[in-house]
Amino acid sequence: MRAPQRALSLFPISQNYSPNKYFNEEIRTMTAITAQETDLLEEAKIRRLNYEYANAIDNSRVEDVVNSFTEDGVFDMQSLGAPAAFEGAEGLRAAFTGMVESMAGCLHMMMNHLIEVAGDRATGTVYCDAYTLQPDGERVQMLVFYTDQYVKQDGEWKFAERIVKPLLAGAKN
């Protein structure tokens, strides 16, 4: 009869040995990667919010634009000549309806988006090259810079505040 063989151990045996020590180190490493990947996923969702916002304006879908903001959301274009910031769903609806109705068409191209996520809140900046077609046929190009505050509500990112500023103000064509 053979003597029973001792099982091979993958971990060094000592008085302080704990298999969980090695397992927990692996879990901590995986958790750190997962947290980083989660932030990247949230950034992608925020970028999509910006693209959907631009697409909604370009296609005159005012309700979709309004729904991209929180109920008390703020859109501030005072640096471009607006008399005041627009606040809340009704203020946003009036502002974007007025914009859409004043143009024969528009095209927004979003770029250089930088985002910092902190839980259910985030901040961001994004450049926009916007073309509008005026009712008289004149085409106007505006380069603007958005400074954004985002909030995640019910699993969706929304604008809490969007401030628009001219980019390259004073530049001559």
C-alpha positions in Angstrom: 0.0 0.0 0.0 1.3 3.4 -0.9 1.7 6.2 1.5 -0.8 9.1 1.0 0.8 12.0 -1.0 0.8 15.4 0.5 -1.2 18.0 -1.5 0.9 20.6 -3.2 0.3 24.1 -2.0 0.4 27.1 -4.2 1.0 29.4 -1.3 3.9 29.3 1.1 3.0 27.7 4.4 3.9 29.6 7.6 2.4 30.5 10.9 1.0 33.7 9.4 -0.4 32.1 6.3 -3.8 33.2 5.1 -5.1 32.2 1.7 -7.3 35.3 1.9 -4.3 37.6 2.0 -3.4 36.7 -1.6 -7.0 36.6 -2.7 -7.7 40.0 -1.2 -4.7 41.5 -3.0 -6.0 40.3 -6.3 -9.5 41.6 -5.5 -8.1 45.0 -4.5 -6.2 45.2 -7.8 -9.3 44.2 -9.8 -11.4 46.7 -7.9 -9.0 49.5 -8.8 -9.2 48.6 -12.4 -13.0 48.3 -12.3 -13.3 51.8 -10.7 -11.1 53.3 -13.4 -13.2 51.5 -16.1 -16.3 52.7 -14.4 -15.1 56.4 -14.7 -14.4 55.8 -18.4 -17.8 54.4 -18.9 -19.4 57.4 -17.2 -17.3 59.8 -19.3 -18.6 58.0 -22.4 -22.2 58.5 -21.2 -21.6 62.2 -20.7 -20.0 62.6 -24.1 -23.1 60.9 -25.5 -25.3 63.4 -23.7 -23.5 66.2 -25.5 -23.8 64.5 -28.9 -27.5 63.9 -28.2 -28.0 67.5 -27.1 -26.4 68.8 -30.4 -28.4 66.3 -32.5 -31.6 67.4 -30.8 -30.9 71.1 -31.5 -29.9 70.4 -35.1 -33.1 68.5 -35.7 -35.4 71.0 -33.9 -36.3 68.5 -31.1 -36.8 71.1 -28.3 -38.3 68.6 -25.8 -35.3 66.4 -26.2 -33.0 69.4 -25.5 -35.1 70.4 -22.4 -35.0 66.7 -21.2 -31.2 66.7 -21.4 -31.2 69.2 -18.4 -32.3 68.7 -14.8 -35.6 70.1 -13.8 -33.8 73.2 -12.4 -31.2 73.2 -15.1 -29.5 76.4 -16.2 -28.4 77.4 -19.7 -26.4 80.7 -19.8 -25.6 82.4 -23.0 -25.2 85.9 -21.6 -21.7 86.2 -23.0 -23.3 85.9 -26.5 -25.8 88.6 -25.8 -28.7 86.8 -24.1 -30.4 89.1 -21.6 -30.3 86.4 -18.8 -29.6 82.8 -18.1 -32.5 80.4 -18.8 -33.6 78.3 -15.8 -35.9 75.4 -15.3 -37.9 73.4 -17.8 -40.1 76.3 -18.9 -37.3 78.8 -19.2 -35.2 76.3 -21.2 -38.2 75.4 -23.4 -38.8 79.1 -24.2 -35.1 79.7 -24.9 -34.6 76.7 -27.2 -37.9 77.2 -29.0 -36.9 80.7 -29.7 -33.5 79.6 -31.0 -34.9 76.9 -33.3 -37.6 79.1 -34.7 -35.1 81.9 -35.5 -33.0 79.7 -37.7 -33.6 77.9 -41.0 -31.2 75.2 -39.8 -28.1 74.5 -37.7 -25.3 72.1 -37.2 -23.3 71.6 -34.0 -20.0 69.8 -34.0 -18.7 68.9 -30.5 -15.0 68.3 -29.8 -12.1 68.4 -27.3 -14.4 67.2 -24.5 -12.7 67.0 -21.1 -14.6 65.5 -18.1 -14.0 65.0 -14.4 -16.3 62.5 -12.8 -16.9 62.5 -9.0 -19.6 60.0 -8.1 -23.0 61.2 -9.4 -21.6 64.6 -10.3 -19.2 65.7 -13.0 -17.7 68.8 -14.6 -16.7 69.2 -18.1 -15.6 71.5 -20.9 -16.3 71.1 -24.6 -15.7 73.1 -27.8 -18.4 73.5 -30.3 -18.2 74.6 -34.0 -21.8 75.7 -34.8 -23.2 76.7 -38.1 -26.6 78.3 -38.4 -28.5 79.1 -41.6 -30.5 82.3 -41.1 -34.0 82.7 -42.7 -32.4 85.1 -45.3 -30.0 82.4 -46.4 -26.9 83.8 -44.6 -24.7 81.2 -43.0 -23.2 82.1 -39.6 -20.4 80.2 -37.9 -19.9 80.4 -34.2 -17.0 78.8 -32.2 -18.1 78.4 -28.6 -16.8 76.9 -25.4 -19.2 75.2 -23.0 -18.5 74.9 -19.3 -20.7 72.2 -17.9 -21.9 70.8 -14.6 -23.5 67.3 -14.9 -25.6 65.3 -12.5 -26.6 61.7 -12.7 -30.3 61.2 -12.0 -32.1 57.9 -12.1 -29.1 56.4 -13.9 -28.9 59.1 -16.6 -26.5 62.0 -16.9 -28.1 65.5 -17.3 -26.9 69.0 -17.6 -27.3 70.9 -14.3 -25.7 74.0 -15.8 -24.3 74.8 -19.2 -22.5 78.1 -19.7 -21.6 79.2 -23.2 -18.7 81.5 -24.0 -17.3 82.6 -27.3 -14.1 80.9 -28.4 -11.6 83.1 -30.3 -13.7 86.2 -29.4 -12.7 89.2 -31.6 -11.2 87.1 -34.3 -11.7 88.4 -37.9 -12.6 86.2 -40.8 
